Amino acid sequence: MWELVARRTLLAVSVLLATFLGYLLFRNADSVPSSRAFAPESIEQADAKIEEFIFTQLKGDVVQWQVQAKQARLFEQDKRAVLRDVAFTFYGTGGDQVTVHGEEGTLDTETKNFRLVNRQTPIVVETRSGYTIYTNHLVWTDQAREIRTGDPVRMVGHGLEVNGLGLLGRMESEEFEVLQDVHVDLASSS
């Protein structure tokens, strides 16, 4: 009898813990940026529509980065711009620059953070140090001055091919870290 009560109590506690963990996972699922589709918003909902949109971030008189898009829909209350056919150019010290292209993007006009998404072909980041990074989703955090993704990533360069899940990149120092499930292969020399 005592064993039956103990089993049922343990089963009830296990179910409660599993339910609580499921709730936490569901509740915190929105905290990680994902490559989910953008909400289809009509042009009637936008406060403005701009063709050939350009947004430049300056520090003093120096251009830090620039976003260009074929089309932008601005939503003033949400403080964001929804972009199509996007190019992000990061300007480093010494006149170096890195340009990244995306099919879709969202710019937070308040924080200056943005994200790029490609659905057909990967986003390609070519670094000054000779590495090429491929992924379908990137998020730029302006305050930290870094790019990030939780999606699959492939880095190729200097005889190496690195595959994994997630990326953290500091653009100024060109330090890139593949975050999970990292596989490194020697690329063939041919």
N, C-alpha and C positions, 0 to 999 in steps of 0.2 A: 504494500500500500504506500509506504513512504517513498519507494523508488518511483512509483507512478506519479506522485505529486511532484517530486523533484524533476522528473523528465518534462512534465507539462509546464512547470515553472521555467525551466531552461528553454523550452521551445517558445514560450510566450516572450521571454526576454530576448531571444534571438530574433523573433519576428519584429519586435519593437525596435531593436537596433538596426535591422535591415531597412525597416520603413524610415527611420530617422536618417540613415545614410543616403537612402534614395532621395529623400526630401532635400538634403544638403546638396547632393549632386545636381538635382534639378534646379534648385534655387541659385546656385553659383555657376550654372552653365553659361550665363550671359556675361560673366566677368572676363572670359578669355575671348579675344577677338577671333572670329571665324571667317571662313570664306563663304558664308551664306549669301544668298542672293539679296540684292538691295530691294527694299520695298518698292513696288511699282507705284510711283507717284505721278499723277497726271500733271501736265503743264499748268492746268487751272489752279492747282494747289500751290505752285511755286510763286514766290513773290516777284521773281524776275527770271528771265531766260537770257543767257548771254552766249553768243557765238564767239569763238576764238577768245576764250577766257584766259587771263594771265594773272597769277597772284605771286608777288615777290616778297620774301621775308628779308628784311634788312637788319643789320646791327650797326648802328651809326650810318656810315656811307657805304658799308661793305655788304654785298649781296651774299646771304647765307645759302638760300635755296629758292627755287622758283617752280611753281606748278603751272603747266599750260594744258588746256583742254580744248577740244573742238567745240564742246558744248558744256554749259554749266546751267544748272537750275538752282537758284538761291532760295533758301528758306530762312528768312530773317529771325523769326521767333525761335526756331531750333538752332540758330547760329551755325548753319552748315550749308555747304554747296555740294550737290550731287553732280559728278563729272563724267563725261564720256570721252573716250580716246585721249588718255591722259599721258603727259610726260612730266616726270619729276627730275629736276636737275639740282644736285648738291654741289656747292662750290666750296672747295677746300682751300687751305692755305697754299700760297704759291701759285695760284691760278689753276690748280687741278680741279676737274669736275667729273662727276659721275651722273649719267642720265639713265633713268629707269622708265619704261613705258608700261602702261596698263590699259586694259579695255575700259574699266570702270574705276571710279574713285569717289571718295567722300572726304571733304575738307571741313574740319571743325574750325570755323572762322574766329572763335574765341581762343581756343587753346593752341591753334595752328597745327594740331595733329591731323593726320590723314591716313587713309588706307587705299591700297590699290588691289584690284582683283582682275585676273585674267581667267577666262573660261575656255578658250580655245588652245592657246599656246602658253608656255610658262613665261612668267616675268623673268627678264634676264638682267642681272646686275654684273657689270664688268668693272672689276676693281683696278686701281692703278698698279697694284702689286702683281697682276697677272692671273688672278683667279676669276672664274665666271661662276655666278650663283644662279640657280634656276629654282623657282617656286611659283605657285599660282596665287599667292596672297602675301602682301606686305603691309605692315602698319608702321608709320613714322610717328615717333613721340618727340615733339619739338623740344620740350624742356630737358629731356635726357639726351637728345640728339642721337637717337638710335633707331634702327629698324628692327622689326620683330615679326615672326610668324610662328604659328603652332602647326602649320601644314608641312607636308613632305618637302624636303630640300635636297638639292644636289649641288655640290661644289666641285669644280674641275680646274686644275691648274698645277703647274710645276711637277708633272708626272703623277699626280694623285687624283683620285675621284672619291669624294666623301659624300655618302648618302645618309640621311637620317630624318628625324622628325623634329621640327622646330628650329628656329634660328634667332640668335641675338647678335646684332651687328652695331658696332660703334663706328660711324662713318668717318669721323675725323682721324682716328687712329688706325682705321681699317682692320679692326679686330673683329673677327666673326667666329661665333661659337655655335656648333650644331648641338642641340640640347638633349635629344634622346635617340635611342636605337641607332647609334652611330656605327657605320660600316665604312672602312677605308680600304680602297683597292689601289694598287699601283696601275696606272694607266699605261697602255702599251706605247712604245716609243715610235711606232709607225704611224 
